[in-house]
């Protein structure tokens, strides 16, 4: 409710007899209007039998209902110039901005008559404006069930609403009682849980920076070791805990800051409307949706991290459930702020962003919000699924903590960046690699490239058994091959090993070596080599 509003009308309290009173009740009960006005509208009080206001923090709309059905002498007789001045003052004080553009103030005049005449519509014609102040008038003939407007519009929603209201049976008085919708469900203060979640993400990021020995951008190897989402590790290694650890990680400081801002915008709405238990549950639902869609659609070699999916779930759920906020209590302002984050996050405007994760979280959050609204009694501050929220919140906490512990236990297995040949000493050519092979294998025994170079040297000297042994060692480093190289590199290793086996006359063993890669997408070079070796039936 806006400060400075003054009650003028008891339309919501007394049963309506004429259509003017009934229209006022419907606008209050169903369309978010209130019978309290601001001081700037005082000059309209005498001209309107029912003067209503709808103010949502962005726009400002006035409804003036003239009851000429009870008294045919009644007309709306305010000077149009003065009317625009009144609306200009209301716009300056009560309208918000969208992208630096101040929203418009509007006035709808409803003149209700038993029998409308042609000169009645002619009299209302001047009350129209389409610029900073939007004015329009409707002439309602209750005898003929007809509505006329002083403006032309291909789709006049208000005119359709009035015609339907005229012709349909009247809504019962019980249904016309304005719903009392509390704006707070579980908290009446600051969004402390949201602050706590932001602090937790910051602490985890500090741990990432410390473990990665980095300034502000976390190395990819560290993100993988701490539980980043990567399809081969989840599907082939059955590390499902990564679905829940990835949403807790961030690649850099800016990534963390943007996600914290988005979390704050969604979290403070959800803590206000739903309460803290649902905030945890919806974060969990959004995290699952984002991780699952990312797992299904993203490149297998992409490492997905960040709370974006979970936060998109929160923002989508917050937008859906924000319709529980009173229309005159800032609902539109809240929704506009949420959409400013949600819409750009779903548009492919930048590279390196996991949009599948964003969409998955948004879809999951929207579905959860719709389910909540469907099961939410209009006269209750809480949805009916409270026990489910508590169960989901407990499951979420157990899952996130358990997944983090599993990631901690496996950290050493994936903390392998130190075992790789640095770019500064990596050979530029195969010949250089074979020349440095002994030193590379000695200094970096777990890097498959050193063993490949060594095997190539053995093969050149016809030492096939030693070459095969080196290739087997290179292929044993499954984690390094999965996380540090493209899939093509492992295919190259298998193809080269098969070529050595063919030189040894072990054709069947060579075919067995490439069985796992023949059915996968291959580069032109690998396909050519396999075709030349006559190992794959189709390449």
N, C-alpha and C positions, 0 to 999 in steps of 0.2 A: 504494500500500500504506500503510495507516495506521500511524502510530507507536504503539508499545506493543503491537502484535499479536505473538502467540507461536504458533509452529507446534505442532500437536497430533497430526497425522495424516499418514499417507503414502498417502492414498486415491488421489491423482493418480499415484503412482509404480507401485504394484503392481497387477497384473491382478486384477479382482474375480471372486470365485467365487460368493458369494451375492448376492441382489438388493440387500441393504443397501449392500454395497461398490460395486456397479454404480451404484446411485442416487447415491451420493456422487461417483463419478467423473463422472457426467452433469451433476450440479449444478455441479461445478467447471469442466468443459470447455464446457458449453453455457449455463449460467445465471449466470455471473459470480461464483459463490461461491469462497471461498478457505479452505484448511485452516489458516489462522492466526487465532487468537482474541485477544481483548482480556482483560486481567486480570479484569475484572468477570464474565466467564463461567466462571471457574475452578470455581465450585461445581457447574456442569453437566457437568464433564469425566467424572466417574464414572458419570453417568446416561446418557451418550450414547456409542455405539460410534464414531460419526463426528459431530464437532461442526464445523460450517462457518459462515462469516460472509460476508455481502455488505454492504459499506459503500461508498456512493457519494458521501458528502459531504452528502447530504440525509437519506435514510432509513437505517435500520440493521436488517438482517434476519439472523436466526439460524436455522439448520437443525440439528435434533437427530435423528439417525437411530439407532434402537435395533434391533440385530440379534437379534431373538427367533426368527429362522429357524434360526440355528445353535444357540442356547441358549434353549429355550422358557421357561426360568425368568426371562429378562430382561424387565423392565418399566420404564417411565418412572415413577419414584417420587419426584419432587421436589415439595415442598409448594407448592401453587398460590400461596399468599401470598408465600413466598420467591421464587418465580419472577417474580411481578410486581415485587418489589423489585429483582431483578437487571435486569429490562428497564427499570425506571424509571431506574436508575443509567446504563445504556447510552444511554438517550434523552437524558439530561441532558448527557452528554459527547460523544456521537458523531453526534447528529442535527442537521441544519441547520434553517433557517427559510425559509418561503415566505410572503411578505406578513405578516411578524411572527408567524406561527404556526409553532410548533416541530413538526416532523414526528414521526411515531410510530416506535417501535421494535417489531419483530415477531419472533415465534418460531413456527416450524412444527415440530411433533413428528411424525416418521414412525416408526411402530412396525411392523416387518416381521415377519410370522409365516407359517409354513407352513400352519397351519390356525387361523384366527381364530375365537374363540368369542364368544357374546353378551356375557358379562361383561367381555371385553376392551374392547369399545366403551363399556360402562357405566363402566369404570374411567377411560377417557380423557375422559369427558364434562365433568368439572370444569375441564379445562385450556382455558378459553375466556375471552376478554376482547375488547372492541371499542372501548375508549376510548384512552387515551394509550399503552397497551401492547396490541398485537394478538397474541393467542395462538390457535392452532388446532391440532388433532391429526388425523392420518390413520392409519387402521388398514389395512394392506396385507396381503391374503391372497394369497400367491403360488400356492397350489394351485388356487384357483378364479379367479384373475385378477381379484379384486374389491377395490375401494377404498371405504372408508367414512370419513366425516368427522364430527367432533363439532359441526359448525355447519351451519346450513341456508343455502344461497346459491343463487339462481336460476341463476347461471352461475359455477361454481367452476372457474376455469382450472387451478388446481393439481391438482384431482382428475382433470380430463380429461387433463392431462399424465401423471399417474401411471398411469392406466388404459392409455393408449397405450403407455407405456414397458413395462408388464407384458406386453402382448399382442404387441407388434411384435418382430421379431428384434433381438437385441442389436447395438448399435453396435460396430464393430471397435475394438480397442485403439488402433490408430493414430489413429482419429478422436476418441478420448477423451483424447488428449494435449492439455493446455491450451495454446491458442495463445499464443505470446510476441509480443505486439503492442507494439513500441516506441512510446512516446508522442511522440517527437520525430522528425521526418523531415528537416528542413533546417536547423534552428537549435537551439542548446542554451542560448540566453541570452534577453535581452529582445527584444521584437518591434521591432527597430530600423527595419525597413522601414515598419511601421505608423506609428511615430513620424515617419518621414520624410514619409509621405503626409499626415499631419496638418499637419506644418509647411508643406508645399507648398500645401495648401488655405488655410492662414492667410496665406501670402505673397500668393497670388492675391487673397484678400479684401482685403488691405491695398491692393493695386493698384486694386481696384474702388472702395474708399473714396476713394482719392486722385483717381482719374479722375472720379468722380462728385461731388467736392467736398461729400461728405456726412459726417455724424458716424458713425453705425453702420448705418443703413438705406440701401442702395444704390438710387439712382433707377432706375426701369424703363428709361429710355432708355439708361442706362449698361449695364445688363444685356443689352439687345438689341445694343448696339454691340460688347460683348465676347464675343458668341456665344451668347446665350440661345436656347433652342429655341422656334421659332414656326412653325406649319405653313405659312403663305403664303411665308415666307422660304426654307423648305426645299424645298417642292414647286414653287412658281412661280419662285423665283429660283435654284433648284438649289444652295442653300448647305448641302450635306450635312455639311459640317464641324461644323455646330451640334449634330449628334448626339453629338459627342465633346467639344465645348467646354462645353456646358451642364452636364454633371456636375461640372465643376471650379469652377463659380460658386455664390455664395450671396447671398441677398437681404439678410441682416442678421447681426449678431453672434450672436444666439440660434440662428438657423438653422445657422450654422457650428459652434457649440458642441455642439448636439445631434447633428449628424452626426459630429463628431469623437469623441464618446463612443461612439456606435454603431460607428464604424469601429474604435475601440480594442477593443471587446468581441469583434467578429468577427475582426479582424486578428490578435490574439494567439492565438486558437484555430487559425486557418489557418496561421500561421507555425509553430506547434508541430506541427500534425498533417500539413500538406502541404508546408510550406516556402515560401520567399519568391517563387520563380518562379511557383508556382500562385496566390499572393496577387495578383500583378499580372494574371495571365491571368483570374482570376475577377472581379476588379474591372472589367476590360474587358468580359467577358461580361455582367455585371450592368448596366453602363452602356449597352450596346447594347440589351439587353432593355427596360430602363426607358425609354430615349429612343424606341424604336420604338413601344411601346404608348402612350406619351404622345402621340406624333405621330398615331397612329391614332384615339385615343379622346377626347382633350382638345379643348376649345373652340379653334377656329382662332386666336382672338385672345389666347389665354392664352400668356404667356411662361413656359416651364418651365425652371427652373434648379435646381441642387443635386445633391449626390452621393448623394441618398437612394436612387435606383434602383440604383446600383452597390453601395451598402452593403447594401441589402436582398438583393441577389444574394450578397454575401459572407456575410451572416448565414444565409441559407437554405442555402448550400453548407456553411457551418461546422456548422450543425445536422445535416445529413445525414452529413457525414464525421466528426462527433464520435462516431459509433457505433464508430469505430476506437479510441477511448480505452477503456482497461480499465473494466469496470463498477464495480470497486472503487477506481478511481483518480479519482473526482470527475466521472465522465461526466454523471450526472444534474444535478449542480450547474451544470456548464457549459451543458447544454441548457436548464435553467430560466432562466439569465441571458439566453441568446439569445432565448428565447421571450418574455421580458418586453419586449424591444424589438420583435421581429418582429410579434407579434400586434397590439399597439396601432397599429403603423404601417400595418396593412392594414385597420383598422376606420375607417369614415368618421365620426370623432369631431370633426373641426374643418373649418372652411371655409378656402379658400385653399391647400389641400394637394393636390398632384398625385398622387392615389391610383393613377391609371393607371401612372404611372412606378414607384411602389412595387410594384405587382403585377407589372409587366413585369420588373423586376429580380429579384423573388422567384421568379418562374416560371423565368427563365433560370438563376438560381443553383441552384435545386432540381434542374433537369434536368442541369446540369453535375455537381452532387454525386452524383446517382444514377448517371450514366455513370462517374464515377470509382470509386464503390464496386463497380459491376458488373465493372470491369476491375482490381480491386485484389486481388492474392494475399494470402491470410490470413497468410502467414509473411513478408511483405515490409513494410518501413516506408514504401515508396513505391508509388504506383499505377503501372500499366504505361504510362501516357501521358506520360512525362517529356519526350520530344522534342516532342510536341504542345504541352506547357506552355511550353517554351522558344520555340517558334515564335510562339505566341499572345502571350507576354510581349514579344517583339521587335516584333510587329505592333502591340501596344498602345502601346508607347513611341513608335514611329514615327507612329502615327495621332494620338495625343494631342499630340505636339510639332508635327506637320504641321498639324493642325487649329488649334492655337493660333496658329501663324504666319499661316495664312490669315485668322483672325479679326483678328489685328493689322493685316494689310494692308488689311482692309476697315473698320477701326475708324472712320476719318474719314467714310466714306460713311454710317455710321449714328449718328455723334455729332451729332445734329440737334436736340436739345432746345433749344439756344440759338437756333434759328431760329424757334421757335414763339411765338405771341402769349401773353404771360403771363396768367394768370387775373386778375391785378389790373387789366389794361387791356382785357380781352376784352369786347366789346359784349354787352349783355344782350338786345337786340332787333335784328331786321333793319334797322329804321329807323336805330338808333344805329350799326350796322355800316356802312350805306351812307354815313352822315355822316362816319365816321372812315376810310373806305376808302382814301383817298389816303395818309394818314399810316400806316395799317397796312401797306400794300403797300410804302411807302418804308422803314419800319423793320424789317419782317419779310417780305421778298420771297419767301421760300420757304414761308410758311404758306398753304395753299390757302384758308383762310377769308377772308383779306384779298382775294384775287382773286375769290372768290365775291361778297363784298359789292360790290366794284367792278363786277363784271359785272351785278349786280342794278341798280346805279345807271345803267349804260349802257342796260340793257334798258328801264328806266322812261323814258328819254329817247329811246327808239326808235333807239338807236345799236347796232344788232344786230351788225354786224361786229366792233366793239370788244368787245362782250359775249362773243361767241364766242371771240375771241382770249384774253380773260381766263380763260374756262372751260378752254380748252386748256392754258394755263399751269398752272392749278390741278391738272388731271388728270395733268400730266407728273410731279408729285412722287409717284411710285409708292412710294418707300421710306417717305416720311412718311405717306402714306395707309395703307400696310400696317401700320405699326408704332405710329402715334400715334392712330389713329381706328378706330372700329368700321366694319365693312364697309358699314353702312347709309349712312355719310357719303359714300362714293364713289358709291353708288347714287343718292343725292340729287343729286350733281354731274352724273352722266350724265343723270338725268331732267330737271334744269333746263336743261342744254345742249340736250337734245332739244326741250324746249318752245320755246326761242329759235329753233331751226332751223325748227320748224313755223310760227312767226310769220313767218319769212322765206320760207315756201313750199317749204322743202327737206324734203319728207315722207320721201323715200327715205333721205336722209342721217340724218334723225331716227331712223328705224327701225333703221338700222345702228348708231346710237349706243347703243341700249338692247339690242341683240342679246345682249350678254354678260351681262345681268342678269335678263332675263325668265325664265330657267330656274332662277334661284336663289331661296331663301326670301326673301320681301319683307315689310316691315312693312305694316300696314294703310294707313298714309298714303301710302307709295310706291306700293303696289298701286292705291290709289284714283286717284292722279295719273296713273299709266300707263294705267289704264282710261279715264280722262277724256280723255286724249290719243289714245286708240285706237291704242296702239303695240304692246302685247303681245297676242297671240292669246288667251293664258290668263294670268290674274293671280290 
